[in-house]
Amino acid sequence: MLVVGLMVTSCLRQSKQGATYDFTPLDSIISSWMDKGYYPGGAICVVKNDSVLFEKAYGSFTGDTKVYVASAGKWVAAAVIGAVVDRTDLSWDDPVEKWLPQFRGDAKGGILLRQLLSHTSGVRPYLPAPRVDNYNHLDSAVTEILSLDTVFTPGTRFEYGGLAMQIAGRMAEVAMGKEFEPLFQELIAAPLGMTHSHFAPVNTDGGHAPMLGGGLCTTLNDYIRFLKMIYHNGRSGNREILKPETVQTMQADQVRNAVVAPGEYGFFIAHVQGEANKKDGFSSFYGSPVLSETVTKIVNQ
């Protein structure tokens, strides 16, 4: 499955400003992946300055095909938490123990909310194998995380993972007095018209857990609605979904002075058919940046 929100007529497309873009290189890359059977289908939409530059669906997919988007759901989850920050006393600089008293006296109790969301918390990235955090309720997830040791001092390193976001989500739940899925539906999905999106129930096929870090199920059209809101600084039409300062905080460099080791990255493509690494060298993890790089070249030429 492939969904990129960055769906047919010709690959030549003219923007509202009159510029003409040739998306043939991008279309060729994605079509070749489909022809080789890497993906059962996919959909893509490229938007610039509120103008759709390229839109196409591949295989059996449409813009309303539901897929699990793995790490592409992380900042949707962060937006839910940001909406709770906007509405409650929860702050980006609150320590875990302020909202989760079971962490008092634990090394993880002093970790700040912003560190949990920027991969600089020191919380282990994932549960030790063979355990998998596929909980549908964050209170259960946090109970298991509590027993784990930290792997570095908060704020000193960047290590990509998903467990820390579970703690952040639980802080938001306690602050708002509701579980995460209802919060997502009420604060983000419903006002944006994301009628085909959810975090729970968690998919257990693999690669879609933990819930906040990898569990979002959505469609291209729903995801574009979210991206437009971010582009418009938290607004959707005449409605404010997030405060402008919250969007700015989400987009700011929260890694700060933490050391980022070579090779630390996130990935965008959700699933490939069969093994992730193909005999011809194709890898879904390393192949996904090719799309953003190609789009950048096309729109900037």
C-alpha positions in Angstrom: 0.0 0.0 0.0 1.2 3.4 -0.9 -0.3 6.7 0.1 1.6 10.0 -0.3 0.2 13.4 0.6 2.7 15.9 -0.7 -4.7 11.4 -7.2 -5.8 11.7 -14.1 -5.3 13.7 -16.9 -1.9 14.3 -18.5 1.2 14.3 -16.4 1.6 17.9 -17.5 -0.2 20.2 -15.1 -0.6 23.9 -14.9 -0.9 25.7 -11.5 -3.1 28.6 -10.7 -0.1 30.9 -11.2 0.4 29.6 -14.7 3.5 27.5 -14.1 3.6 24.1 -16.0 5.0 21.0 -14.2 5.8 17.7 -15.8 5.2 14.9 -13.4 6.1 12.1 -15.8 9.3 11.2 -13.8 7.2 10.8 -10.6 4.5 8.9 -12.4 7.1 6.6 -14.0 8.6 5.7 -10.6 5.3 4.8 -9.0 4.0 3.0 -12.0 7.2 0.9 -12.1 6.7 -0.1 -8.5 3.1 -1.2 -9.2 4.2 -3.1 -12.4 6.8 -5.0 -10.4 4.1 -6.0 -7.8 5.7 -4.1 -4.9 2.3 -2.6 -4.0 -1.3 -3.6 -4.7 -2.1 0.0 -5.4 -1.5 3.5 -4.3 -2.6 7.2 -4.6 -0.8 10.4 -4.6 -1.7 14.1 -4.5 0.8 17.0 -4.9 -0.4 20.4 -3.7 1.3 23.7 -3.7 -0.2 27.0 -2.5 -3.6 25.3 -2.4 -3.4 24.3 -6.0 -3.4 20.6 -6.9 -0.5 20.0 -9.2 -0.7 16.3 -9.7 -3.3 13.7 -8.6 -3.4 10.0 -9.5 -4.6 6.6 -8.2 -2.9 3.4 -9.1 -4.2 -0.2 -9.2 -7.5 -0.7 -7.4 -6.9 2.3 -5.1 -8.9 5.6 -5.0 -8.5 8.6 -2.8 -10.9 7.0 -0.4 -9.1 3.7 0.0 -8.3 3.1 3.7 -4.7 2.1 4.5 -2.5 2.1 7.6 0.2 4.8 7.1 2.7 3.8 9.8 4.9 6.7 10.8 3.1 9.2 8.6 0.5 9.2 11.4 2.9 10.5 14.0 2.2 14.2 13.6 -1.5 13.5 13.4 -1.2 12.0 16.8 1.0 15.0 17.9 -1.8 17.3 16.6 -4.3 15.6 18.9 -2.0 16.2 21.8 -1.5 19.8 20.7 -5.3 20.3 20.6 -5.4 19.1 24.2 -2.6 21.6 25.1 -4.7 24.3 23.6 -7.7 23.4 25.7 -6.3 22.3 29.1 -3.5 23.0 31.6 -1.3 20.5 29.8 2.0 22.1 28.6 4.8 21.0 26.3 7.2 21.5 29.2 5.2 19.4 31.7 7.1 16.4 33.1 5.5 13.0 32.8 5.0 12.7 36.6 2.7 15.8 36.7 0.0 13.9 34.9 1.0 10.3 35.5 1.8 9.9 39.3 2.9 6.3 38.9 6.1 7.7 37.3 7.1 9.7 40.4 10.4 8.5 41.7 11.1 6.9 38.3 13.8 8.2 35.9 11.1 8.6 33.3 9.0 10.9 35.5 11.1 14.0 34.7 10.9 13.6 30.9 9.1 16.6 29.3 6.1 16.2 27.0 8.1 17.9 24.1 10.9 15.3 24.5 8.4 12.5 24.3 7.3 13.8 20.9 10.7 14.6 19.5 12.4 11.2 20.0 14.8 12.7 22.6 13.2 11.2 25.8 15.5 8.3 26.5 12.5 6.0 26.6 13.2 2.7 24.7 12.1 3.0 21.1 10.1 -0.2 21.2 9.3 -3.1 23.6 12.0 -5.8 23.9 11.3 -8.6 21.4 9.2 -10.6 21.1 6.8 -8.2 22.9 4.8 -5.7 20.8 2.9 -2.7 22.0 -0.4 -3.3 20.2 -2.6 -2.0 23.0 -5.8 -0.3 22.2 -5.8 1.5 25.5 -2.9 3.8 26.5 -3.2 3.1 30.2 -2.3 -0.5 29.5 0.6 0.5 27.2 2.0 2.9 29.8 1.8 0.3 32.6 4.2 -1.9 30.5 6.5 0.9 29.6 6.9 1.9 33.3 8.9 -1.2 34.0 11.5 -0.5 31.2 14.7 1.3 31.9 15.7 4.4 29.9 18.5 4.2 27.4 20.0 7.7 27.6 19.6 11.0 29.5 16.6 12.9 28.2 17.5 15.6 25.7 21.0 14.3 25.0 20.3 12.0 22.0 17.8 11.4 19.2 16.5 7.9 18.8 13.6 7.2 16.5 10.8 5.1 18.0 7.2 4.9 19.2 6.9 4.1 22.8 7.5 7.6 24.1 4.5 8.8 22.2 2.3 6.4 24.1 3.2 8.2 27.3 2.5 11.6 25.7 -0.9 10.4 24.6 -1.7 9.1 28.0 -0.8 12.5 29.5 -3.3 14.1 27.1 -5.9 11.5 28.0 -5.6 12.4 31.7 -5.6 16.1 31.0 -8.8 15.9 29.0 -10.5 13.0 30.8 -11.0 11.0 27.6 -9.3 8.1 25.7 -7.2 8.9 22.7 -9.4 7.7 19.9 -12.4 9.8 21.1 -10.0 12.8 21.4 -8.8 12.3 17.8 -12.3 12.0 16.5 -13.6 15.0 18.4 -10.7 17.4 18.1 -9.2 16.6 14.7 -11.1 14.1 12.6 -14.7 15.4 12.9 -14.0 19.1 12.4 -11.7 18.3 9.4 -14.2 15.8 7.8 -11.7 12.9 8.2 -14.6 10.4 8.2 -12.5 7.4 7.2 -9.7 7.7 9.8 -9.0 6.1 13.1 -6.1 5.1 15.5 -8.1 2.3 17.3 -8.6 -0.6 17.0 -4.9 -1.2 16.4 -4.0 -3.4 13.4 -1.9 -6.4 14.5 -0.6 -7.5 11.1 2.8 -5.9 11.8 4.3 -2.5 11.3 1.3 -0.6 12.6 2.1 -0.4 16.3 2.3 1.2 18.7 -1.0 3.1 18.4 0.2 6.7 18.2 3.5 6.0 16.5 2.2 3.7 13.7 -1.5 2.9 14.1 -3.3 5.6 12.0 -5.6 4.2 9.4 -6.7 6.9 6.9 -7.2 7.7 3.2 -5.4 10.1 0.9 -8.3 12.5 0.9 -8.5 12.5 4.7 -4.8 13.0 5.0 -4.8 15.9 2.6 -7.5 17.6 4.8 -5.1 17.3 7.7 -2.2 18.7 5.7 -4.2 21.6 4.5 -5.0 22.5 8.1 -1.4 22.5 9.0 -0.5 24.6 5.9 -3.2 27.1 7.0 -1.6 27.5 10.4 -4.2 25.4 12.2 -7.3 26.6 10.4 -9.8 24.8 8.3 -12.1 27.2 6.5 -13.4 29.6 9.2 -12.7 27.1 12.0 -9.6 27.0 14.2 -8.5 23.4 14.8 -5.1 24.2 16.4 -3.8 27.5 17.7 -1.1 29.0 15.4 1.5 28.8 18.1 0.7 25.1 18.5 1.3 24.5 14.8 4.5 26.5 15.1 5.6 24.4 18.0 5.0 21.2 16.0 7.1 22.5 13.1 9.9 23.9 15.2 13.2 22.0 15.8 12.5 20.2 19.1 15.6 18.0 18.8 17.6 21.0 19.8 21.1 20.1 20.9 20.5 16.3 21.1 23.0 14.2 19.1 21.5 12.7 16.0 23.5 9.6 14.9 24.0 8.7 11.2 21.2 6.6 9.9 18.4 7.7 12.3 15.3 8.3 10.2 11.6 7.8 10.0 9.8 6.2 7.1 6.6 7.0 5.2 5.5 4.1 3.1 3.2 1.8 5.0 3.5 -1.7 3.4 4.9 -3.6 0.5 3.9 -7.0 -0.8 6.0 -9.8 0.7 9.4 -8.9 2.1 10.5 -5.3 2.5 13.8 -5.8 0.7 13.4 -7.1 -2.9 15.9 -9.1 -4.9 16.5 -6.2 -7.2 17.6 -4.1 -4.2 14.3 -2.2 -3.8 13.5 -1.3 -0.2 10.3 0.4 0.9 12.2 2.2 3.7 14.8 3.6 1.5 12.6 4.0 -1.6 10.1 6.4 -0.1 12.4 9.4 0.1 12.8 9.1 -3.7 9.2 10.4 -4.1 9.7 13.6 -2.0 13.0 14.2 -3.8 11.4 13.8 -7.2 8.5 16.1 -6.3 10.9 18.7 -5.0 12.9 18.7 -8.2 9.8 19.0 -10.4 8.2 21.9 -8.5 11.4 23.8 -8.1 12.8 23.5 -11.7 
